[in-house]
Amino acid sequence: MFDFDLVPGPVVNEILNDDRSGVMALVRQTYLQHEAGESVNPDSHFLRFPEKPDARIIALPAFLGADVQLAGIKWISSFPANTRKSVPRASAVLILNDYETGYPIACLEAAQISAARTAASAAVAAQALRPDGYEGTCLAVVGAGVIARTVCRYLQEAGCRPASYLVHDVDETSGQALVDHLRGALGESADFTDDLGTALKADTVIFATTAGRPYVHTHFKPEQVVLNLSLRDLAPEVILTASNIFDDVEHCMKAETSPHLAEQAAGGRDFVTGTLAGVLTGAVSLPPGRPVIFSPFGLGILDLAVGAFVHRRARRAGTTVAVPDFFAETRRW
């Protein structure tokens, strides 16, 4: 009852890399559980800093019932200036709480959990939103950081393999690093382009940037699929002329995301097509002749599901770090 574990980053990384298909199946299942009302996913809370307007730390509390029966919270920082020091932008921890007693049972290094659940979400959406597959298509990645690299790995695992990749980043060094990774580690055909307009013409476009406000005003063409992972790249008019799929509609209409700005501009939500879970179950169909934009706010229940998966495997393998006597008092009297 009073066991408490630490799960360090290298252990987390090894478990995630060993079973990407399992992580994708878990994310898909969690979306369906959320749609069925088997979770509690309150608003995320943002800690911002007046002297660092581009930085933030976000708290994502959640509860997942069904076969998980855990509560928890991810505490994740996003400090874009880190990249200028060759340090990853994001760092995170995840706390898991036992549902019966409320006691925390583990603390996991969670930057890789966050990246994996984001990438798995993108891969599940990529499969569902282009059911005819990716053969012969071009896929563009806008933004070439850790998230983009992880997404590309999960896309390959999911069988979403385009004929070619285009990579665009305002920092050519980062962009070329992703190109080299796609070619060398993944065996994909990839090139860098310094022209955003060229990237936006690809059959599939993935945004994984640190943009704080919209800069893309180009309307997408019918049948293009856009994975709007970074949420703030697209101007409202771009959102309003597409079919829009969300992980959770209410969550996405906050914090000045592109869909939130579109809602304000339109004065309503008529542009909402449905949720990814709805597409997965067949309850939501995509209107023909329009581009499709998937905007996932990033649900804490996904971190919880993947974190619980990692913790179970680490315990089974004996790779957790047990902290004896973590709780000072274990009896009321």
Sequence and secondary structure as in RCSB ss.txt:
>XXXX:A:sequence
MFDFDLVPGPVVNEILNDDRSGVMALVRQTYLQHEAGESVNPDSHFLRFPEKPDARIIALPAFLGADVQLAGIKW
ISSFPANTRKSVPRASAVLILNDYETGYPIACLEAAQISAARTAASAAVAAQALRPDGYEGTCLAVVGAGVIART
VCRYLQEAGCRPASYLVHDVDETSGQALVDHLRGALGESADFTDDLGTALKADTVIFATTAGRPYVHTHFKPEQV
VLNLSLRDLAPEVILTASNIFDDVEHCMKAETSPHLAEQAAGGRDFVTGTLAGVLTGAVSLPPGRPVIFSPFGLG
ILDLAVGAFVHRRARRAGTTVAVPDFFAETRRW
>XXXX:A:secstr
    EEE HHHHHHHHHH HHHHHHHHHHHHHHHHTT EE    EEEEETTEEEEEEEEEEEEETTTT EEEEEE
EEE GGGGGGT  SEEEEEEEEETTT  EEEEEE HHHHHHHHHHHHHHHHHHH TT  TT EEEEE  SHHHHH
HHHHHHHTT   SEEEEE SSHHHHHHHHHHHHHTS   EEE S HHHHTTSSEEEE    SS  B     TT E
EEETTSSSB HHHHHTSEEEES HHHHSSTT HHHHHHHHHTS TTEEEEHHHHHHTSS   TTS EEEE    H
HHHHHHHHHHHHHHHHHT SEE TT SS  S  
